[in-house]
Amino acid sequence: MFSITKSGEEFQMKIGRNAPCPCGSGKKYKKCCLRIDEPKADEERQQNAGEQDKIDTEESVLDNNEDHENGPHEDAAVAAVDDNDDDDDDDEIAENESDRIWGELKDGDFDRKATIIEKILDDPNLFEEFDCFELFNGLHDACQHLDDRQVFKKLTHRLKQEYPDRYKNKLGYLLQTLIQDALVDENKTEADTRLKAADAVPDAILNGTNTVLGGYGADDITG
């Protein structure tokens, strides 16, 4: 979380824990500046709480009702601390789980990788912890034969159906890989269909992969 002061007013913007860190490091916020920003935010909250307590105390003296005014603030502060502790524990558990799964992915064979990726796709929150390219590129690198490539294609289709935005972000790589697989399997019809689909996609979405796709020509399809 960080603050921007403008015209005497303070605005706060919350940064998602899994969002890119605003410092430009390329790391996730939770693994970069979050550890720096959280203590600052806590200190600011404590200062604000102290000022509010002072105001409440002064008002309670005037109203001769000090216990009534101060009690709720203390209860709210304790509840807020407990909630923050619970959130931190949940985040740590989720991060440890994603690290464990990633270790299994790297060490597993194709079937194991495919099973793990299916489980990841079942859980949108868990999927947020992983890079889509690393998942599918690692799976494709383990492909050994036609059946493996068919499984890869099915998982790619599931990605397209259930997570269209993330599919779109890696569309260039996925189309290129599926076209290559179709050619390896001598499925000229599928290769031709996917090449036509690639031609219909704006260059900005393909992120330069159109240059690679352009290397496939009529000889690749009909030869």
N, C-alpha and C positions, 0 to 999 in steps of 0.2 A: 504494500500500500504506500502511496506517496501523496503529498499535498502540494497544491499550487495556490498561492495567495494572489488575489487580483481584486483591486478596488475595495480593499478592506474586507473582502469576503473570502472564506476558505472553502476550497472544493477538494474532495478526496476521491481518488480513483482507485478502485480495487483491481489488482492484477491477478489473474488466475494462476494457481500454483504451477500448472503445466504449460502456461503461456511462455513464449520467448522472453528472456529477461530484457527489460528496457535499456540496460547498460550496453547492449550490443555484443555481448560475449558469444552469443549463439547457443548458450546453455538454457535449460529450463529455469524459470524464475526461482522454483523451489530449491534448485541446486546451485544457485548463484547468489543474488542479492537479497533473497528473502531473509537469510540469517542476519543480514545487516539492517534491513528495514523493520523487522518485527520488534527488536529492542527499542528502536526509535519511536515506533508507534506506541509501544507499551509505556514508554516514558512520557509521551505526550498525553496519553489517556490518564496516567497517574496525576500529571499536573492539572489537567482539566478537572479530574475528580476532586483534587485538593481544593481548587478554587470553588467548585460547586459546594463542597462540604462547608467551606467558610461562609458562603452566602446563606446556606440552609441554617447554619448555627445562629447567624445574626437574626434571621427571620424568626427562628424558633424562640429566641430570647424575647423578642418583641411580642410574640404571640403567647409566651409563657407555655409553650408546648414542645420543648426540645426533643423529648423522646419520640413523639409522634412524627416529627420532621426528619430526624436522622436515621431512624430504624430502617425504612424502606431502601434508602440509598446503600446502606451497608449490606443488606440482603442481596440487592441487585449486583453489587460489586463481587460478592462471593460467587453468585451464580454465573456471572460472566467469566470469572477465572476458571471455574469448573468446566464450562462449555469449551473454552479455549484449550484446556488440557486434553479434553476428550477428542477434539478435532486433531490436535497434534499426534495423539496416539493412533488415530485412524489413518492419518497420512503416512506415518512411519510403517504401519502394518502393510498398507497398500504398496509402498515403495519396496519393502523387503520381499513381498510376494512377487512383484514384477521382476525383481532381480533374480529370484529363484527360478522363475519361469524362463527368463532369458538364458540362464545357464543351461537349462534342459534343452532349449531350442538349439543352442550352438553345438551341444554334444550329441544330439539325437540323429538318427537316420531319417530318411524321407518320411516313412510312415509315422514316426514319432513326432516329427516337425508338423506334419499335416494335422495330426490329432490335437496337438497343442494349439495350433492356429485356429482350429474349429472352436475350441474352448474359449479362446481370446475373443473371437467374433461373437460368441454367445453373450459376452459381458461388455456392453458399451463403455462402462467406466474403466474396466481393465484395458480395453483396446486403446483408450486415450494415452496409456502409459507407454505405448510402443510406436515405433516409426514404421509406417506402412511399407515403405520400400525395403527396409531391412528384413521385415517378416517375409515378404513374397520373394525377394531376391535370394534370401537364404534358402527358402523352400525350393526354388527353381534350380539353384546350384546343386541340390541333392537329387534332382531328377535323373533316373537311370534308364527308363524305358517308356513305352507308350502309355501304360497304365498310370505311371507317375504324372505324365504330362496331362492326362485326362483329369486327374485329381486337382492339379494346379489350375486347370481351366475352370473346374467347378467352383473352387474357392474364389477365383477371380470374379466369377459371375455372382457369387454370394456377396462379395465386397461391393460390387456395382449396385445390387439390389438393396442392401441394408445400410451401406455407408456411401451414398453417391458422391458426397463432397470429397471424401478422402480418395475415392476411386478416380474422380476427375483430376485431383492433384497429381496422381501418378499415371494418368492415362497414356502418356507418351511411352513410358517404359513398358506398361502392360500390353499395349497394342503391339509394340515391337517384339516383345517376348512371345506373344501368342502367334504372331505371323511366322516367326522363326520356327516355332514348334510345329505349326501346320506344314511348313515346307519340309522339315525333317521327317514328318510322318507321311509326306507325299500327299497331303490333303490339299490339293490345288484349289478346290472350290472354297474351302474355308479361308485359305490364304488370300484369295481374290476378294472375298467378302470383307475381310478385315482391312485389306488395303483400301478398298472403297470407303469403308467407314473412317479410316484415318484421313483420307482426302477431304472428308466433310467436316473435320474438326478444325477450328481456328488454330493458327500457328501459335498464338499466345498460350493456349491450353496445352499444346504438345510440348511446350518449353524447349523447342529446338530439336526434338526427336524427329520431326518431319524430315530433317536433313538425312537422318539415318534411314528412315522409311523410304525416302526417295531413291535409295540405292537398290531397292527391289524393283525389277522391271518385268516385262512380258516374258523374258526368257526364264525367270525364276518361277513364274506361274505355269507356263505352258511347256517349258523345256523338259 
